[in-house]
Amino acid sequence: MTTQPLETPIATPRPPRQKSRFSFGRAGLWLFVGVACFLSLVPFYLMFVWSSLPSAQIFTVPPHLWFGDALVGNFQKMMTATDNFALRQFWNSLYIAALSTVTTLFFCSLAGFAFAMYDFKGKQYLFGFILITMLIPPLVMDIPSFLVMNNFLHWIGTPRALWVPGMANAFGIFLMRQYIVSALPKSLIEAARLDGASEFGIFMKVVVPLIRPILATLGIVTFVGSWNNFKGALIMRLSEDSTMTLPLSLRKITGGATNVNADWGATLMMVVLTVIPLLIIFLFASRQVISGLTSGAVKD
């Protein structure tokens, strides 16, 4: 009688242990992000809440954390404090910021496209000169700008004095040139030329759709800078109620530097009026802005 050898069992590999998804580093990161978001959003929330409260309740302790019933009254006080020019001043700020943004995007993208895709005599020297102008502090240019606007162009007291000088600024040209160089191959431009497209047609139909992220980035930077331009409006003497912008009007209703007898309900109402357009624009363009800022950070 023969005995069959026992078969040795085949060892089955053990499944690898799954690492726990929880880690103190990840939890700490999320905690930090949550705290940062909370600290960023609380001032905006309180601004909207306090704009609906009477002035006597704004600085009470503990503070009010929910909306009140004085929203309409604060709006009427704001209109009275600005001699019923608050909405006109809102339009002035919107008009100047919109024109400044549109013209800056158009001319800076055109110049950036030319510096990125064309070769012409003196190109390097001209681009270097543009970069050098970025080193000049803006404060140094206040007096020359005022003299030019007052003595030569006679634009003092008009909105043109604010949006025309920045139509082709050095920062916008540099930003556009760098993005176009990194994002657009010259072969694409040559292919469009072979198809019979004009140079301006190439810019509008080929270049502009591909640089929308950086256009959104520069557009928001330009709009916010123009919308909050208190110093420029003050120097260019937009001091009449019909030509005043919101930053100057906000300073007027708070009593200037002394803040004497300021109605804080009306003041916060104007602050809300000032902030709302910026929030709306950023919400609609935030994805494009993030794309423009992170372009080139990941190499294919």
SVG drawing of the C-alpha trace seen along z (x, -y; Angstrom):
<svg xmlns="http://www.w3.org/2000/svg" viewBox="-37 -125 55 127">
<polyline fill="none" stroke="black" stroke-width="0.4" points="0.0,0.0 1.5,-3.2 0.9,-6.4 0.2,-9.6 2.4,-12.5 0.5,-15.3 0.1,-18.4 1.6,-21.4 -1.0,-24.2 -0.3,-27.2 0.2,-30.3 -2.1,-33.0 -0.7,-36.5 -2.2,-38.7 -4.0,-41.8 -2.0,-44.9 -3.1,-46.8 -5.0,-49.9 -3.6,-53.0 -5.9,-54.9 -7.2,-58.0 -7.1,-60.0 -3.8,-61.7 -3.0,-64.5 -1.3,-66.5 -4.4,-66.4 -6.7,-67.2 -4.4,-70.2 -4.5,-71.4 -8.2,-71.3 -8.5,-73.0 -6.2,-75.8 -8.2,-76.3 -11.5,-76.3 -10.2,-78.9 -8.8,-81.1 -12.1,-80.9 -14.0,-81.8 -11.8,-84.8 -12.1,-86.0 -15.9,-85.7 -16.9,-87.1 -16.0,-90.7 -18.2,-90.6 -21.0,-89.0 -20.9,-91.6 -20.7,-94.4 -24.0,-93.2 -25.6,-92.6 -24.6,-96.0 -25.8,-97.9 -29.3,-96.9 -29.0,-98.1 -29.6,-101.6 -26.4,-103.4 -27.0,-103.1 -26.9,-99.3 -23.8,-98.8 -21.3,-99.2 -23.2,-97.5 -21.6,-94.7 -22.2,-91.8 -22.6,-92.7 -25.7,-91.9 -25.2,-88.9 -28.5,-88.9 -30.1,-91.4 -32.2,-94.3 -35.0,-96.3 -33.2,-99.6 -32.0,-98.7 -34.4,-101.1 -33.8,-103.8 -30.0,-103.5 -30.4,-103.7 -32.4,-106.9 -29.8,-108.4 -27.1,-107.5 -29.0,-109.3 -29.6,-112.3 -25.9,-112.5 -24.8,-112.5 -27.5,-115.0 -29.2,-112.2 -26.1,-111.6 -25.1,-108.2 -26.4,-106.2 -24.9,-108.7 -21.6,-108.3 -22.0,-104.5 -22.4,-104.9 -19.3,-107.2 -17.2,-104.5 -18.6,-101.8 -18.2,-103.8 -14.5,-104.6 -13.7,-101.1 -15.3,-99.4 -13.7,-101.7 -10.3,-101.3 -10.7,-97.5 -11.8,-97.2 -9.2,-99.5 -6.4,-98.1 -7.3,-94.5 -7.4,-95.5 -4.2,-97.5 -2.1,-95.5 -3.1,-92.2 -2.3,-93.8 1.1,-95.0 1.9,-91.7 1.0,-89.8 3.3,-92.0 6.2,-91.6 5.7,-87.8 5.1,-86.9 6.7,-89.6 10.3,-90.5 11.1,-94.2 13.9,-96.6 14.5,-97.8 12.1,-95.2 14.4,-94.2 15.3,-97.8 11.6,-98.9 10.5,-96.0 13.4,-96.7 12.3,-100.4 8.8,-99.2 10.2,-97.0 12.2,-99.9 9.1,-102.0 7.7,-99.4 10.5,-100.3 9.3,-103.9 7.1,-104.3 3.6,-105.5 3.8,-108.2 6.5,-109.9 4.2,-110.3 1.4,-112.1 2.6,-115.6 3.7,-115.1 0.4,-113.5 -1.5,-116.4 0.5,-118.9 -0.1,-117.1 -3.8,-116.8 -4.2,-120.4 -1.9,-122.3 -1.9,-120.3 -5.0,-118.1 -7.3,-120.2 -8.9,-117.1 -8.9,-118.0 -12.3,-117.2 -13.3,-114.8 -13.4,-110.9 -10.9,-110.8 -8.1,-111.8 -8.5,-108.5 -9.0,-105.8 -7.0,-107.1 -3.5,-107.2 -3.6,-103.5 -4.8,-102.1 -1.4,-100.5 0.4,-100.1 3.7,-98.3 2.5,-95.6 -0.3,-94.6 2.0,-94.5 4.5,-92.4 1.9,-90.0 0.3,-89.5 3.7,-89.0 4.8,-86.4 1.6,-84.4 1.4,-84.5 5.0,-83.3 4.3,-80.3 0.8,-79.4 0.8,-80.0 3.2,-78.3 4.3,-80.3 3.3,-77.4 -0.3,-78.1 0.0,-81.7 1.8,-80.6 -1.0,-78.1 -3.6,-80.9 -1.6,-83.1 -1.4,-80.2 -5.2,-80.0 -5.4,-83.6 -6.3,-85.2 -5.4,-88.9 -3.1,-89.9 -5.9,-91.5 -8.1,-88.5 -5.5,-86.2 -5.4,-88.2 -9.2,-88.3 -10.1,-84.7 -7.0,-82.7 -5.2,-84.6 -8.0,-86.1 -9.9,-82.8 -6.7,-81.1 -5.7,-83.8 -9.0,-84.2 -7.5,-83.1 -4.9,-85.8 -7.4,-88.3 -9.7,-87.6 -6.8,-87.9 -5.6,-91.3 -9.3,-92.4 -10.0,-91.8 -6.7,-93.5 -7.5,-96.5 -11.1,-96.8 -10.4,-96.6 -7.6,-99.1 -9.7,-101.5 -12.8,-101.0 -10.8,-101.7 -8.8,-104.6 -9.2,-107.1 -5.9,-109.0 -6.3,-109.4 -9.8,-110.8 -8.7,-113.2 -5.7,-114.5 -7.7,-114.9 -10.3,-116.9 -13.4,-114.8 -14.9,-116.7 -18.2,-117.7 -21.2,-115.7 -22.0,-114.8 -18.5,-113.6 -17.4,-112.2 -16.6,-108.5 -17.6,-106.2 -14.3,-106.3 -14.5,-110.1 -18.1,-110.0 -17.5,-107.5 -14.9,-109.8 -17.3,-112.7 -20.2,-111.1 -17.8,-109.9 -16.7,-113.4 -13.2,-113.1 -10.3,-112.3 -12.1,-113.4 -15.2,-111.1 -17.2,-113.7 -21.0,-113.0 -20.7,-110.2 -23.8,-108.1 -22.4,-104.6 -25.6,-103.0 -25.4,-105.2 -21.7,-104.7 -22.0,-100.9 -24.7,-101.0 -22.4,-102.8 -19.6,-100.3 -22.0,-97.5 -22.8,-99.4 -19.1,-99.6 -18.3,-96.0 -21.1,-94.2 -19.8,-94.7 -16.4,-93.4 -17.9,-90.3 -20.1,-89.6 -17.1,-90.0 -14.9,-87.8 -17.5,-85.0 -18.0,-84.9 -14.3,-85.1 -12.6,-83.3 -12.1,-80.1 -10.4,-81.9 -8.3,-83.9 -7.0,-80.7 -6.3,-79.2 -4.4,-82.3 -2.3,-82.4 -1.4,-78.7 -0.7,-78.5 2.8,-77.1 3.1,-75.9 2.7,-72.3 5.0,-71.1 3.6,-68.6"/>
</svg>
